[in-house]
């Protein structure tokens, strides 16, 4: 299993990743998942419409296929927050503790 932080610069260069992620999420979440209402923020940030906010995407891959995915919203307002406010809005670790530890370690270092 390979754990990585995906590099996202802008939505145009991330279409392949976006497609992979939503295919994976669609296969692993019930259609009525409470996740859907949070996607609005995801797209606003991905499109660069929300200031002081960015997305971190972590994946666990096996044979180049996504087996786990964590997407995190980072709110980093220089006027109010010394450390970014972190909200996991897609959290599919599939009980892989090593993957979760990897994500936690990176988020703790921000």
JOZI-V973759 format. One record per residue. RES is the residue in one small letter. SS is DSSP state (H for helix, E for strand, L for the rest). NEAR is the number of other C-alpha atoms within 10 Angstrom. D_LAST is the distance of its C-alpha to the last C-alpha in Angstrom with 2 decimals. Layout:
RES/SS/NEAR/D_LAST ; RES/SS/NEAR/D_LAST
This chain:
x/L/15/24.05 ; x/E/13/21.40 ; x/E/19/17.77 ; x/E/15/15.79 ; x/E/16/13.13 ; x/E/13/15.54 ; x/L/13/15.48 ; x/L/17/16.53 ; x/L/9/17.86 ; x/L/12/20.43 ; x/L/15/22.64 ; x/H/11/25.56 ; x/H/11/23.95 ; x/H/14/22.47 ; x/H/12/25.76 ; x/H/10/26.25 ; x/H/15/22.90 ; x/H/15/23.54 ; x/H/11/26.99 ; x/H/13/25.93 ; x/H/19/23.39 ; x/H/11/25.93 ; x/H/12/28.67 ; x/H/17/26.75 ; x/H/19/25.83 ; x/H/12/29.45 ; x/H/10/30.80 ; x/H/14/28.70 ; x/L/12/28.83 ; x/L/10/31.98 ; x/L/11/32.97 ; x/L/7/32.81 ; x/L/10/29.23 ; x/L/9/27.51 ; x/L/14/24.73 ; x/H/11/26.74 ; x/H/10/26.40 ; x/H/11/22.63 ; x/H/12/23.21 ; x/H/10/24.25 ; x/H/16/20.74 ; x/H/20/19.62 ; x/H/14/22.40 ; x/H/14/21.94 ; x/H/20/18.37 ; x/H/20/19.47 ; x/L/12/22.36 ; x/L/14/20.35 ; x/L/11/22.15 ; x/L/14/19.40 ; x/L/11/17.86 ; x/L/13/14.25 ; x/E/20/13.49 ; x/E/18/12.42 ; x/E/21/12.76 ; x/E/18/11.07 ; x/E/20/14.00 ; x/E/24/14.32 ; x/E/23/17.88 ; x/E/24/20.10 ; x/E/15/23.19 ; x/E/12/26.57 ; x/L/8/29.13 ; x/L/9/26.87 ; x/E/13/27.19 ; x/E/18/24.32 ; x/E/19/24.63 ; x/E/24/21.43 ; x/E/25/18.98 ; x/E/20/15.94 ; x/E/20/15.02 ; x/E/21/12.29 ; x/E/20/12.51 ; x/E/20/9.66 ; x/E/18/11.47 ; x/L/17/10.31 ; x/L/14/13.62 ; x/L/10/13.90 ; x/L/6/17.08 ; x/L/8/16.05 ; x/L/10/12.47 ; x/L/9/10.55 ; x/L/14/7.34 ; x/L/17/7.36 ; x/E/13/10.11 ; x/E/17/9.77 ; x/E/12/13.19 ; x/E/13/14.43 ; x/E/17/17.60 ; x/E/18/18.86 ; x/E/15/18.54 ; x/E/21/21.06 ; x/L/18/20.26 ; x/L/13/24.02 ; x/L/9/23.63 ; x/L/12/22.11 ; x/H/10/20.34 ; x/H/13/19.08 ; x/H/23/17.43 ; x/H/20/15.90 ; x/H/11/14.67 ; x/H/15/13.15 ; x/H/23/11.25 ; x/H/11/10.26 ; x/H/11/9.15 ; x/H/12/6.79 ; x/H/14/5.45 ; x/H/9/5.59 ; x/L/7/3.82 ; x/L/9/0.00
